[in-house]
Each structure stands twice: as structure tokens, then as C-alpha cells.
Amino acid sequence: MDYISDEFIEIYGESFLNSYDAIYDDFFKGFNSVVEKAIKIVPSKNGKFIDAFCKYCKKTLKIYVKNSLIENSTKKLVPLVFNHQDHALLLYIDTNFVVRSAEIIAISG
């Protein structure tokens, strides 16, 4: 989302919503290519997909982890909660983006 937001502001400017032209359907047609590009490049540029096994579902899940989560952590094992169906996984990920531990946790509410 950060990439898309930055590109949007660069192309249309910060005051685009104040413009009368912004209400027309075709105003954003040219932005489709930016979104398509973001879908292709941003996942590999800003993070990585990791595999995490859910003991509850008995399935391996692909989970996207932002680089900044790992890089900005002060811990060797970075905790990450991933909501999944009616439960969540508490993952501990090392600096090489490898899941070292996973626990099933309940979701309240």
C-alpha cells in the first residue's frame, strides 16, 4: 500500500481530491498500470513470503512478512500474529525469515 500511495501522489498530486475532475470514472484509468506493477514488484521488494504450518488446520500457509518487521526488531526471534480463519498463529521468525516456532492462539470477540 505504501508503494501505491506514493506513486499515486507522484502522478496525481496531493490535491487531486479537491479537483472536480476526480469524480469522473476515467480519471484513474492510467493508474491501473501502477497497481499492476505494484502487485508484481512490491512483494519481493518490501518483504518475503514464508511458509508456516498451522497445526490446527494441518495446512502450510504462505504468509507475507514485511522486511521492516524483521529489520527493525530488537529481538532475534520476531513475534508475528497471523489471523487465520477462526484462530490465529503466533509465529516466531528469525532474521533469515525462517519460522522457528508457531503456536495456535484464540481470537477474542
ChimeraX attribute file (.defattr): number of C-alpha atoms within 10 A of each C-alpha:
attribute: neighborCount
match mode: 1-to-1
recipient: residues
	/A:1	10
	/A:2	10
	/A:3	14
	/A:4	17
	/A:5	10
	/A:6	11
	/A:7	16
	/A:8	17
	/A:9	12
	/A:10	10
	/A:11	12
	/A:12	14
	/A:13	11
	/A:14	10
	/A:15	9
	/A:16	14
	/A:17	11
	/A:18	9
	/A:19	8
	/A:20	8
	/A:21	11
	/A:22	14
	/A:23	12
	/A:24	8
	/A:25	8
	/A:26	10
	/A:27	11
	/A:28	12
	/A:29	8
	/A:30	10
	/A:31	16
	/A:32	10
	/A:33	10
	/A:34	15
	/A:35	16
	/A:36	11
	/A:37	12
	/A:38	17
	/A:39	14
	/A:40	11
	/A:41	11
	/A:42	15
	/A:43	15
	/A:44	13
	/A:45	11
	/A:46	14
	/A:47	16
	/A:48	16
	/A:49	14
	/A:50	15
	/A:51	15
	/A:52	20
	/A:53	17
	/A:54	18
	/A:55	12
	/A:56	12
	/A:57	11
	/A:58	8
	/A:59	11
	/A:60	12
	/A:61	14
	/A:62	12
	/A:63	12
	/A:64	15
	/A:65	17
	/A:66	16
	/A:67	16
	/A:68	10
	/A:69	14
	/A:70	21
	/A:71	11
	/A:72	9
	/A:73	12
	/A:74	8
	/A:75	12
	/A:76	11
	/A:77	19
	/A:78	19
	/A:79	18
	/A:80	15
	/A:81	14
	/A:82	16
	/A:83	14
	/A:84	13
	/A:85	8
	/A:86	9
	/A:87	15
	/A:88	17
	/A:89	22
	/A:90	17
	/A:91	21
	/A:92	18
	/A:93	23
	/A:94	16
	/A:95	15
	/A:96	8
	/A:97	19
	/A:98	14
	/A:99	18
	/A:100	12
	/A:101	15
	/A:102	18
	/A:103	14
	/A:104	17
	/A:105	15
	/A:106	11
	/A:107	12
	/A:108	6
	/A:109	3
